[in-house]
Amino acid sequence: MSTKYIIVDDESVAHDIIKKYCSLLPNMQLMQHCYDAIEAIEYLSHNEVDLIFLDLNMPKLKGFEFLKTLSHSPKVIVTTAYKEHALEGYELNIVDYLLKPFSFERFLKAVNKVRTDTPKVPSNTQSTVSDEKQGRLFLRSDNKYIQIVIDDILFIESSGNYIKIVLKEEIITTRGKLASMMELMPIDSFVQVHRSFMVAQKHIKRIEGNQIFLDNYTVPIGKLFKVQLERLLK
């Protein structure tokens, strides 16, 4: 599923950088270039988007004031050259805050936060509003970026400077640490069971002794993590 986004920034260079970074990722769809908040308000009054890349210091109407005018705000990644606005940004429930100039790696981390933040469906909504908005994230593997659905992850294994993400249908290897992956995973969905393994709770078939069985895989349980797993079972 594509992430529809707009860029709201008065600097054309910023538009170029964000567009270039997004072009390196699958399923990112640019809907509109807006060079001030008034243009953005006009566009959003007739169109829906999933994400706004928003500069704060713009003519006519500042970024935060613009957000306060929206009755329904999409997810927002703030891009600015001024550190002092960060606190107010988080108070407005902004997904992430990028300080210019930002690297592609930092940009990717922000986009992944958007992808893994699965919207909560109200209890009175029919269950047919299904998995179209499942949490997703981008992973770099062999000089390409792969989009995965978090619900498809069985477990994640760490080995040196690499991590192996085992999905239902494939295995993806990427550089990184288990701790960094844990930060991206939904807190109630994954549990660390060994210093080198974290598993998806929903995919656990059974637990026998010091082993967890998931699909056709077996994952060890570390001594230090037994207490954590026992809490889960209760």
C-alpha positions as CSV (number, residue, x, y, z in Angstrom):
1,M,0.0,0.0,0.0
2,S,1.4,3.4,-1.0
3,T,2.0,6.2,1.5
4,K,0.6,9.4,-0.1
5,Y,2.6,12.4,1.1
6,I,2.9,16.2,0.5
7,I,5.9,18.5,1.1
8,V,5.2,21.8,2.8
9,D,8.3,23.9,2.7
10,D,9.2,27.3,1.3
11,E,12.6,26.1,0.1
12,S,12.8,24.3,-3.2
13,V,16.1,22.6,-2.2
14,A,14.2,20.9,0.7
15,H,11.6,19.7,-1.7
16,D,14.3,18.2,-3.9
17,I,16.0,16.4,-1.0
18,I,12.8,14.9,0.4
19,K,11.6,13.8,-3.0
20,K,15.0,12.2,-3.8
21,Y,15.0,10.3,-0.4
22,C,11.4,9.1,-0.9
23,S,12.3,7.9,-4.5
24,L,14.7,5.5,-2.9
25,L,11.9,3.8,-1.0
26,P,9.1,1.7,-2.4
27,N,5.5,2.8,-2.3
28,M,6.0,6.5,-1.4
29,Q,3.7,8.6,-3.6
30,L,4.2,12.4,-3.8
31,M,0.9,14.1,-4.2
32,Q,1.7,17.8,-4.0
33,H,4.5,20.3,-3.6
34,C,3.3,23.1,-1.3
35,Y,5.5,26.2,-0.8
36,D,3.5,27.7,2.0
37,A,0.8,26.6,4.5
38,I,-2.0,28.3,2.6
39,E,-1.3,26.1,-0.4
40,A,-1.3,23.0,1.8
41,I,-4.6,24.0,3.5
42,E,-6.2,24.4,0.0
43,Y,-4.9,21.0,-1.2
44,L,-5.9,19.2,2.0
45,S,-9.4,20.6,1.9
46,H,-10.1,18.5,-1.2
47,N,-7.6,15.6,-0.8
48,E,-6.5,13.1,1.8
49,V,-2.9,12.2,2.4
50,D,-1.1,9.8,4.8
51,L,1.9,12.0,5.6
52,I,3.1,15.6,5.6
53,F,6.8,16.7,5.6
54,L,6.4,20.1,7.2
55,D,8.9,22.9,7.6
56,L,8.1,25.2,10.6
57,N,9.4,28.6,9.5
58,M,7.4,29.6,6.5
59,P,5.9,32.9,5.3
60,K,2.2,33.7,5.9
61,L,1.5,30.9,8.4
62,K,4.0,29.0,10.6
63,G,4.1,25.3,10.6
64,F,2.5,24.7,14.1
65,E,-0.2,27.2,13.4
66,F,-1.0,25.4,10.2
67,L,-1.3,22.1,12.0
68,K,-3.8,23.7,14.5
69,T,-6.1,24.7,11.6
70,L,-6.5,21.0,10.4
71,S,-9.6,19.2,11.7
72,H,-8.0,15.9,10.8
73,S,-4.2,15.9,10.7
74,P,-2.3,13.2,8.8
75,K,0.9,12.0,10.3
76,V,3.6,14.7,10.3
77,I,7.4,14.6,10.1
78,V,8.7,18.1,10.9
79,T,11.8,19.3,9.0
80,T,13.4,22.5,10.3
81,A,16.8,24.1,11.0
82,Y,15.8,25.2,14.5
83,K,16.2,22.9,17.5
84,E,14.2,25.0,19.9
85,H,10.8,24.0,18.4
86,A,11.2,20.3,19.1
87,L,9.4,20.2,22.4
88,E,6.3,22.0,21.1
89,G,6.4,19.6,18.1
90,Y,6.1,16.5,20.3
91,E,3.3,18.1,22.2
92,L,1.4,18.3,18.9
93,N,1.8,14.6,18.5
94,I,4.3,14.8,15.6
95,V,5.8,11.4,14.6
96,D,9.4,12.7,14.3
97,Y,11.5,15.8,14.1
98,L,14.3,16.1,11.5
99,L,16.9,18.8,12.0
100,K,18.2,20.1,8.7
101,P,20.5,19.0,7.2
102,F,19.5,15.4,7.8
103,S,21.0,12.2,6.4
104,F,19.1,9.6,4.5
105,E,19.6,7.1,7.4
106,R,17.9,9.6,9.8
107,F,15.2,10.2,7.2
108,L,14.6,6.5,6.9
109,K,14.2,6.1,10.6
110,A,11.5,8.8,10.7
111,V,9.6,7.2,7.8
112,N,9.8,3.8,9.5
113,K,8.1,5.4,12.6
114,V,5.2,6.4,10.4
115,R,5.0,2.9,8.9
116,T,5.1,1.0,12.2
117,D,2.5,3.2,13.9
118,T,-0.6,1.2,13.1
119,P,-3.8,3.2,13.5
120,K,-6.1,1.9,16.3
121,V,-9.5,1.0,14.9
122,P,-12.4,2.2,17.1
123,S,-14.3,-0.6,18.9
124,N,-17.6,0.2,17.1
125,T,-16.0,-0.1,13.6
126,Q,-16.7,-3.3,11.7
127,S,-13.8,-5.8,11.6
128,T,-13.9,-5.6,7.8
129,V,-11.7,-2.4,8.1
130,S,-9.1,-5.2,8.1
131,D,-5.4,-5.0,7.5
132,E,-5.1,-2.4,4.8
133,K,-3.3,-0.2,7.3
134,Q,-1.0,-2.8,8.9
135,G,2.2,-1.6,10.4
136,R,5.0,-1.7,7.8
137,L,8.7,-0.7,7.7
138,F,11.5,-0.4,5.2
139,L,14.7,-2.5,5.6
140,R,17.9,-2.1,3.7
141,S,19.3,-5.4,2.2
142,D,21.9,-5.7,-0.5
143,N,21.8,-2.1,-1.6
144,K,18.0,-2.1,-2.0
145,Y,15.1,-1.2,0.3
146,I,12.4,-3.8,1.0
147,Q,9.0,-3.0,2.6
148,I,7.7,-5.6,5.0
149,V,4.5,-6.1,7.0
150,I,5.3,-6.4,10.7
151,D,2.6,-9.0,11.2
152,D,4.5,-11.3,8.8
153,I,7.6,-11.4,11.0
154,L,8.0,-14.7,12.9
155,F,11.2,-13.8,14.7
156,I,14.3,-11.6,14.5
157,E,17.8,-13.0,15.1
158,S,21.0,-11.0,15.8
159,S,24.4,-12.2,14.7
160,G,27.4,-9.8,15.1
161,N,26.6,-6.6,13.2
162,Y,23.8,-8.2,11.2
163,I,20.2,-9.1,12.0
164,K,18.1,-11.7,10.3
165,I,14.3,-11.0,9.9
166,V,12.5,-14.3,9.4
167,L,9.1,-13.8,7.7
168,K,6.4,-16.3,6.7
169,E,7.7,-16.5,3.1
170,E,11.3,-15.2,3.2
171,I,14.3,-14.3,5.2
172,I,15.9,-10.8,5.0
173,T,19.4,-10.0,6.3
174,T,20.4,-6.4,7.1
175,R,23.0,-4.6,9.1
176,G,22.0,-3.6,12.6
177,K,21.5,-4.6,16.2
178,L,18.6,-6.3,17.9
179,A,18.1,-3.3,20.2
180,S,17.5,-1.0,17.2
181,M,14.9,-3.4,15.8
182,M,13.1,-3.6,19.1
183,E,12.6,0.2,19.1
184,L,10.7,-0.1,15.9
185,M,8.5,-3.1,16.9
186,P,5.1,-2.6,18.5
187,I,5.7,-3.0,22.3
188,D,2.9,-5.5,22.9
189,S,3.6,-7.7,19.9
190,F,7.2,-8.8,20.3
191,V,9.2,-10.3,23.2
192,Q,12.9,-10.8,23.6
193,V,13.5,-14.4,24.6
194,H,17.3,-14.6,24.2
195,R,20.1,-12.1,23.9
196,S,20.1,-12.9,20.1
197,F,16.4,-13.5,19.5
198,M,13.1,-11.7,19.7
199,V,9.8,-13.4,18.7
200,A,6.4,-12.3,17.6
201,Q,4.0,-13.4,20.3
202,K,1.1,-14.1,17.9
203,H,3.2,-16.7,16.0
204,I,4.3,-18.8,18.9
205,K,2.9,-22.3,18.4
206,R,4.1,-23.8,21.6
207,I,6.9,-23.6,24.3
208,E,8.7,-26.8,25.4
209,G,11.5,-26.6,28.0
210,N,14.0,-24.0,26.7
211,Q,12.6,-23.8,23.2
212,I,9.9,-21.8,21.3
213,F,8.3,-23.3,18.2
214,L,7.1,-20.9,15.5
215,D,6.0,-22.2,12.1
216,N,8.9,-24.5,11.0
217,Y,11.4,-22.8,13.3
218,T,12.8,-23.4,16.8
219,V,14.1,-20.5,18.9
220,P,16.1,-20.9,22.1
221,I,15.1,-19.3,25.4
222,G,17.9,-17.7,27.3
223,K,18.2,-18.1,31.1
224,L,18.0,-14.4,31.7
225,F,14.8,-14.1,29.7
226,K,12.8,-16.9,31.3
227,V,11.2,-14.6,33.9
228,Q,10.1,-12.2,31.1
229,L,8.5,-15.0,29.2
230,E,6.8,-16.4,32.2
231,R,5.1,-13.0,32.7
232,L,3.8,-13.3,29.1
233,L,2.4,-16.7,29.8
234,K,0.5,-15.5,32.8
